[in-house]
Amino acid sequence: MQFQTNYIHSVGDVRDASSLRELYKISNRDLESIKSLEPLMLPQMDKMLDGFYDWLMGQPEYEQFFSDPKLLKHTQKMQHIYWQKFLAADINDEYVQHRRMIGETHARIGLSMTMFFAGMTIFHNLVSEIIQEKSSNSKEKVATTDSVAKVLHLDTGIVCEVYTIMSNETISAQSKSLMEMSTPVTQIWDNILLLPLVGIVDSKRALDIRNAVLSAISRSRARVFILDISGVAVVDTAVANHLIKIAKATRLMGCESTLSGISPSIAETMIELGIDIGALRTTATMMDALEAAFQRLGLRIAKTN
């Protein structure tokens, strides 16, 4: 399941090859054991890959990722390269980077770590079978199988870490996009910003809203900000406090805030909870808030023939 890629990505693990070898307890003797497999394994490579693909064809991911004959042929070629590097047992920084590129590719195309782990397990079993068939020394079989497992664990660890980092970055980017869509601060008029809130406001979203609003005020130099909460599902003490903090922060930047969309039920809830909105300007509707904003800025809308 390895692919060649020119996509290079900065990852969090800065360990070099030497540090990784120490981490996984891979000794020179382990590497020599793996090198000794090269004359045994290379003639068996096609057989081993055939065994792997016999297994892979029974998985639902096969049609999704490997139905294209050209891609399948390319993948098989890259797997030959993977095992050539593995059997060369020269774990240097170039080797580590190659494994990281495999993780990047898996993350980029969306092939799950479940499939990768399962595939590596199949390969481990196939390699172990070859060792059992070709070696007559029992102690040597055990030692060599153990050495193979160490390096496979190293490869798997590198791939998994890069995959996790890139997946987290993708999730973070998606969350940022969703946040931007859920906090659409819009300049509806010169010096007037509007943010219609919909859904639930928790501490994290309130902080995102505040950051988005303050950034928009800084960019536009707006003098009035309207926060419409008619679409907010629940207004309790925590939500009200978040909204008041947002209003205070905008005031510090010289921008007056108006809270619109105060329905009768929301007003009753705020009274029952004893929520003090202080000097925060409120209106029943967004239209009322916009009219007040025009008055504050000395603007009026007139009909023209």
URJO-V185235 format. One record per residue. N is the residue number from 1. RES is the residue in three letters. PHI is phi in whole degrees, -180 to 180 (999 if undefined). NEAR is the number of other C-alpha atoms within 12 Angstrom. Layout:
BEGIN
N:RES:PHI:NEAR  N:RES:PHI:NEAR
END
This chain:
BEGIN
1:MET:999:44  2:GLN:-97:38  3:PHE:-132:33  4:GLN:-83:27  5:THR:-150:23  6:ASN:-96:14  7:TYR:-79:19  8:ILE:-110:19  9:HIS:-135:22  10:SER:-78:17  11:VAL:-114:24  12:GLY:-79:17  13:ASP:-79:22  14:VAL:-101:17  15:ARG:-64:19  16:ASP:-89:20  17:ALA:-61:28  18:SER:-62:22  19:SER:-65:19  20:LEU:-68:26  21:ARG:-60:31  22:GLU:-67:17  23:LEU:-62:18  24:TYR:-95:25  25:LYS:56:20  26:ILE:-94:31  27:SER:-92:25  28:ASN:-61:18  29:ARG:-65:19  30:ASP:-61:32  31:LEU:-66:31  32:GLU:-65:23  33:SER:-62:32  34:ILE:-69:39  35:LYS:-60:27  36:SER:-67:27  37:LEU:-79:34  38:GLU:-54:26  39:PRO:-67:18  40:LEU:-83:23  41:MET:-82:31  42:LEU:-57:24  43:PRO:-66:16  44:GLN:-97:23  45:MET:-60:28  46:ASP:-62:18  47:LYS:-64:19  48:MET:-66:29  49:LEU:-67:32  50:ASP:-62:19  51:GLY:-63:23  52:PHE:-65:28  53:TYR:-73:26  54:ASP:-60:17  55:TRP:-70:23  56:LEU:-63:27  57:MET:-65:19  58:GLY:-87:13  59:GLN:-99:19  60:PRO:-62:14  61:GLU:-69:22  62:TYR:-60:23  63:GLU:-65:15  64:GLN:-69:17  65:PHE:-108:25  66:PHE:-127:26  67:SER:-74:17  68:ASP:-77:13  69:PRO:-58:13  70:LYS:-66:12  71:LEU:-66:20  72:LEU:-63:23  73:LYS:-63:19  74:HIS:-64:19  75:THR:-62:27  76:GLN:-62:26  77:LYS:-63:21  78:MET:-67:25  79:GLN:-70:31  80:HIS:-60:28  81:ILE:-64:24  82:TYR:-57:29  83:TRP:-74:38  84:GLN:-64:23  85:LYS:-66:28  86:PHE:-61:37  87:LEU:-73:32  88:ALA:-68:25  89:ALA:53:33  90:ASP:-110:25  91:ILE:-84:34  92:ASN:-117:21  93:ASP:-66:18  94:GLU:-66:15  95:TYR:-62:30  96:VAL:-63:34  97:GLN:-62:31  98:HIS:-62:33  99:ARG:-66:42  100:ARG:-65:43  101:MET:-64:34  102:ILE:-63:40  103:GLY:-62:41  104:GLU:-61:38  105:THR:-66:33  106:HIS:-60:36  107:ALA:-68:33  108:ARG:-67:25  109:ILE:-90:23  110:GLY:84:22  111:LEU:-77:30  112:SER:-68:25  113:MET:-67:28  114:THR:-59:17  115:MET:-67:24  116:PHE:-64:29  117:PHE:-61:23  118:ALA:-63:20  119:GLY:-63:31  120:MET:-66:33  121:THR:-65:21  122:ILE:-61:25  123:PHE:-62:34  124:HIS:-61:30  125:ASN:-65:22  126:LEU:-66:29  127:VAL:-65:39  128:SER:-61:28  129:GLU:-63:23  130:ILE:-65:29  131:ILE:-62:34  132:GLN:-65:23  133:GLU:-74:16  134:LYS:-96:22  135:SER:-105:23  136:SER:-104:12  137:ASN:-89:13  138:SER:-63:14  139:LYS:-63:13  140:GLU:-66:22  141:LYS:-59:25  142:VAL:-63:20  143:ALA:-64:25  144:THR:-68:34  145:THR:-61:30  146:ASP:-65:27  147:SER:-63:36  148:VAL:-61:41  149:ALA:-62:30  150:LYS:-60:30  151:VAL:-72:42  152:LEU:-63:38  153:HIS:-65:27  154:LEU:-59:31  155:ASP:-59:38  156:THR:-63:34  157:GLY:-62:29  158:ILE:-63:36  159:VAL:-61:37  160:CYS:-63:34  161:GLU:-65:30  162:VAL:-64:35  163:TYR:-59:36  164:THR:-64:27  165:ILE:-61:25  166:MET:-68:29  167:SER:-65:27  168:ASN:-64:17  169:GLU:-66:21  170:THR:-65:18  171:ILE:-62:16  172:SER:-62:14  173:ALA:-65:14  174:GLN:-66:14  175:SER:-64:18  176:LYS:-64:19  177:SER:-64:15  178:LEU:-65:16  179:MET:-63:26  180:GLU:-65:23  181:MET:-72:20  182:SER:-85:25  183:THR:-129:34  184:PRO:-80:27  185:VAL:-73:32  186:THR:-121:30  187:GLN:-86:23  188:ILE:-92:20  189:TRP:-160:23  190:ASP:-58:20  191:ASN:72:29  192:ILE:-126:35  193:LEU:-112:39  194:LEU:-132:37  195:LEU:-132:41  196:PRO:-87:30  197:LEU:-90:34  198:VAL:-134:24  199:GLY:98:19  200:ILE:-104:22  201:VAL:-111:30  202:ASP:-109:23  203:SER:-60:19  204:LYS:-64:17  205:ARG:-68:27  206:ALA:-61:28  207:LEU:-66:22  208:ASP:-62:27  209:ILE:-62:37  210:ARG:-60:32  211:ASN:-63:23  212:ALA:-65:29  213:VAL:-66:42  214:LEU:-64:34  215:SER:-65:22  216:ALA:-66:30  217:ILE:-64:34  218:SER:-62:20  219:ARG:-71:17  220:SER:-94:23  221:ARG:56:23  222:ALA:-66:32  223:ARG:-108:32  224:VAL:-135:41  225:PHE:-126:50  226:ILE:-109:47  227:LEU:-112:45  228:ASP:-97:36  229:ILE:-113:35  230:SER:-63:30  231:GLY:-100:23  232:VAL:-78:26  233:ALA:-66:18  234:VAL:-136:24  235:VAL:-119:33  236:ASP:-120:26  237:THR:-59:23  238:ALA:-63:21  239:VAL:-63:31  240:ALA:-60:33  241:ASN:-62:26  242:HIS:-61:27  243:LEU:-66:42  244:ILE:-65:28  245:LYS:-63:27  246:ILE:-62:36  247:ALA:-63:34  248:LYS:-65:27  249:ALA:-65:27  250:THR:-67:34  251:ARG:-64:24  252:LEU:-63:16  253:MET:-96:24  254:GLY:79:19  255:CYS:-120:30  256:GLU:-83:34  257:SER:-104:41  258:THR:-128:43  259:LEU:-99:40  260:SER:-112:35  261:GLY:84:32  262:ILE:-81:29  263:SER:-80:24  264:PRO:-56:14  265:SER:-67:17  266:ILE:-67:27  267:ALA:-61:27  268:GLU:-63:15  269:THR:-60:20  270:MET:-65:23  271:ILE:-68:17  272:GLU:-61:14  273:LEU:-83:18  274:GLY:68:15  275:ILE:-79:23  276:ASP:-99:20  277:ILE:-89:25  278:GLY:61:15  279:ALA:-90:15  280:LEU:-68:27  281:ARG:-73:29  282:THR:-130:34  283:THR:-140:27  284:ALA:-75:25  285:THR:-131:24  286:MET:-65:29  287:MET:-61:21  288:ASP:-62:21  289:ALA:-65:32  290:LEU:-68:35  291:GLU:-63:24  292:ALA:-65:28  293:ALA:-65:37  294:PHE:-62:24  295:GLN:-62:15  296:ARG:-63:20  297:LEU:-91:20  298:GLY:72:13  299:LEU:-109:16  300:ARG:-148:14  301:ILE:-99:12  302:ALA:-122:6  303:LYS:-78:5  304:THR:-122:4  305:ASN:-79:3
END
